[in-house]
């Protein structure tokens, strides 16, 4: 089981608990913690964060380079880019080398079937 340390206002407690001005709740080491970095903001900091149940987000999620390695169902609209600033989108087929691509610079679709 991981150790739990709480850090607040530059005080040190007993039994492995450490308290500093950072207002951080540490788990096992200094690389995994929860921090209130600003009013209304909660940072969850770790090399890996595993969510094993359902996740419901009522706001927006922003992260460049996010990969979802499993099948995903979207129940609402999927938007790529913003008006007047699009992106290339590629849909791959089941045959190696086959795909359909939306080319943002051409404002149109390109179909390649091999």
Secondary structure, DSSP 8 states (H G I E B T S, - for coil): ---EEEE-TT-B-STT-B--TT-EEEESSTTSEEEEEETTEEEEE-S-----S----SS----TT----S----SS----SBTTB---EEEE-SSTT-EEEEETTTTEEEEE--
